[in-house]
Amino acid sequence: RWLERRKASKIMSKKAWDEARRKAAERVKKITSKERVLIACALYWAEGNKRDLSFTNTDPEMIAVFMDIMRTEFQVSDLDFKISIRTYEDLNIKKCISHWSAITKLRLKNNVSINVLKGKKSGKLEFGMCRVRIRKGGRLLKTIFSINKRINKIISPHSSTDRIRHS
C-alpha cells in the first residue's frame, strides 16, 4: 500500500512538473536584450558583492547565465573575468576546477584562485562555490546599482517611511 502511494505521488509530481514546464514555455517565449540586462542586475542584487563587482554562487546555471549576460550585454571580455573557487577539504579540487571551467567557459588550470575550507561538504556542495570577479568593474558596478535603484523606484515608488507616514 505504501509503495502504491509512493508511485502515485511520483506520477502526480511528474504531471505537475510537466504542466509547470508547459506554462513556463508559454509565458517565456524569448528574452530580449533589455530583459537579459534586468535578469543580470536582479541576480547581482541578490548574490553580488556590494564593494566590488563579484558574484558568488554554487548553482552552475546561475553562474553561466550571469557570465553569458556579462559577455553579451555588457561586453565583458574573458580576460576581465577572475575566477575563485571555494571548496572543502573532502572535495576533489581537480574535479571542481574542471567543473567550473566548463561552466564559465574559461581555461582555469593556472588561472584560478582556490580557497580550501575545513569541513566536509561532499554531497551538499559537490563542486564548491564559484566567485566571478570582473577586473576594473567599478563603472559597471555603478551601472548595475543604478539599474537596481531604478527597478526599485518603478516597482515600489514610495519608501517604507512614506507609507508609514501616510497610513
Buried (B, 14 or more C-beta within 10 A) or exposed (E): EEEEEEEEEEEEEEEEEEEEEEEEEEEEEEEEEEEBBBBBBBBBBEBBEEEEBBBBBBEBEBBBBBBBBBBEBBEBEEEBBBBBBBBBEEBBBEEBBBBBBEBBEBEBEEEBEBEBEEEEBEEEBBBBBBBBBBEEBEEBBEBBBEBBEEBEEEEEEEEEEEEEEEE
